[in-house]
Amino acid sequence: MGNGKPDLMEAAIDMVDLHPSIEDHERHSDASSEHSDHYSLQRYYARSLLNTLLPLFATGWYAFIVFGYLLQPSVNGIVPKRSLDANVIFFSWLILSIFLLDWAKSGLAGFEAAALMKPRLAPSNAMQLMWHLDSAWGTLSGWRKVLGSLYRFVKTRMHRNQHVQDAAWRGPGLLWWYLAANGFLLYVTLPLSGLTMNPSDALKLSSRRVSVFGVNETTFDIRTNVAVSQLARDNWRTGRSTTPRGPAVFYAPQGTENVSSTYFEDFVQDIYQRDLLAQAVTFRNVTFFTGPPVAERAYGKAWGFLSTVECSPTGLSQGLRLINATKYTPRPNSSEVEDMFGYAGYEPLLYFPDDAYGVNFSYVVASDRDIMRIGNGDYTNGTLNNLPIKGSFEMVLWQSISSGYQPDDGFTKMVNYPLVTRSDNGSTLGFGVRCTVESNVGTASLDAAKRTYSAFEQVPAIGQTNYNVPKIVSWPGVFAIQSIVFQALSTVQLGYMAEPSCLRHIDTTCNAFYGANIATGGVPRLVRMAADPLYAIPVPAVLPGSLQMPTITPERLTLAMYKLFGEAAAAMMAIGPGNWTGELMGLDPASDVVPYLIPWKLVLVLLCLWTVLTVLPQLYVFSERRWSSRLTAAEMFRFGAEIQDNARLLRSRDLRENDVLRRMPGMVGDVAPGAEKGFVGLSRVPARSDRVYTNVKED
């Protein structure tokens, strides 16, 4: 130049000549030492294969997470058996997504190098080629510059007085837009993918055996009916949810969907609500398996108690099979009551009249099962037992309001019930409930996740022959479940001629009327009366009022009977010698991956779209020979050396603003197509793959 200093472009030429790039080294690796100044276009199989398989692997790995984890969630907190831990899956995707952006950018750069040699794909001029420097199509700064150029172009076009040349598009070509769209698609998709999943704690099946606290087939029959029925009665009268003490549960039959830990309670409460709404209930029978109490949630094979119960409200004139109660039966006199109570325990039938808490009531409970088999359990392997045991249980209830009390809402509504029978004077209402039950004992496979049982096999309990009891009060041997329910309601000693432990006027809270009220949420309420019935003192002169229990409707008594049968089934397995291990195994802590804020379907679609847009072009140029594996700064130095004369005409430091670049080719081709050896540079002539090229341009 005029000042005597070396030209910058000439210095660039010297730098390129003295320091060949790594890509040049790869390109020349196949050349012989005798001809190191010339080379042929190369195929980059390793890079092409990686660029093709990487998108497939990334999308396939995310699809594996979706279908293997997100679509197979834990069931009641228990994850299915998996080959890889969920934390490994989650953090592997997190790490992969960190490097995937750079890897994908490198893969697109390989396609870019091949596309720059194709006339249909390459930029139309050098100005558009400049947009490809430093892979600007894959950076935020590159996108920002393009948006600025687009804004200026639109603004210029909107002013009609602008010069035509000033309104020309100075932005990138279609190849750049494709690369930018591909990169931007992944740039958006990867952060979204992290919001589609979230790690969480869970449990998994283990091979560790758990401690069992209840009975099995060898110890089931060493207990007494009193112990089992008293436990069922006590739990029933608390009004709690009918389910075994946790972590034990009632198991539903295999195939039952969405079984909760309160499966039995949910089932009978649904029937109760439908009865209240007078809706037809198609299935009233509930089948459930009671396993032994355990120290923790467990799965595996266990011996237990299988029950199927169905209860329905009935009228007095139809539906009843065990009790003949076509009309209201007046309360017997005291002597008749004493005689009847004196023979209680011989027959599975008890009539109980009383009045308390503002309600005159009387009820009859009856079972169809013999209760005189002293010392012989009904579920043992004796010859007289036929398993499963089928039977029925009935209860009839009459109610009227005591003098001085007002009828509650339930009593008022029952007057118009079709099933309710009114006494001759219309003050007493009666109805019944009939339950059918089938019970059995045996082994079943328990599913801790779904809370279901399967593969039930009848295995009778082992009968006891030697009773080492100093003083017999009640013989061991557990009777059928309907007999246990009868004992819980009647408080009689099965097989013993004696009065019930609950006597009228002695304890107003031990009777079945009070128990059924408490079991179904009925509690006494304080009511104001016209006068105190005992002292005839006006209210509120001295006393504030009296307690009144709500009357029991047919729906509530049906619910109460369901709940008592459930408590009886739980009591069958709840008490007895324990702290032993069988074939039940526990659960261990585990991790899980659950769906999170963003739908996984959106991300999977975006990844599939990115894969298609990436892999198909890679396959298109997979075996193409090219001058370099990617467009690098060293290659741009080489191109600068070729156009040194034109480079001196650049007027602006921003190369994209120089019109001289618009007149120069943007495709990488053969600068010397007529020479013996070609020279790769910016040209409008495609470079042939079967030609030899030189590193030194011939003049």
Secondary structure, DSSP 4 states (H G I P E B T S, - for coil): -TTSPPPHHHHHHHHHHHS--HHHHHHHTTS-GGGTTEEE-B--HHHHHHHHHHHHHHHHHHHHHIIIIITS--BTTBPPP-SS-HHHHHHHHHHHHHHHHHHHHHHHHHHHHHHTTSTTTS-SSHHHHHTTGGGGGGSHHHHHHHHHHHHHHHHHHH-TTS-TTTTS--S--HHHHHHHHHHHHHHHHHHHHHTSEEEEEEEEEEEEEEEE-S--TTTGGGSBHHHHHHHHHHHHTTT--SSPSTT--EEEETT-SS--TTHHHHHHHHHHHHHHTT---S--EEEEEE---BSS--EEEEEEEEEEEEEEEE-SSSS-SS---SSPPPPPPHHHHHHHHHTTTSSSEEEEEEEETTEEEEEEEEESS----TT--TTBS-TT--SSEEEEEEEEEEEEEPTT----HHHHHHTT-TTPEE-TTS--EEEEEEEEEEEEEEEEEEETTTTEEEEEEE-PBPPP-----SS-SS-B----HHHHHHHHHH---TTS----S--TTT-TTSSHHHHHHHHTT---EEE--SB-TTT-PBTTTS---EEEPPPPPHHHHHHHHHHHHHHHHHHHHHSSS--EEEEEEEEEEEEEEEE-SS-HHHHHHHHHHHHHHHHHHHHHTTT--BS-SS--HHHHHHHHHHTHHHHTT--SSSGGG-GGGGGS--SEEES-TTSSSB-EEE-SSPPPTTSEEESS---
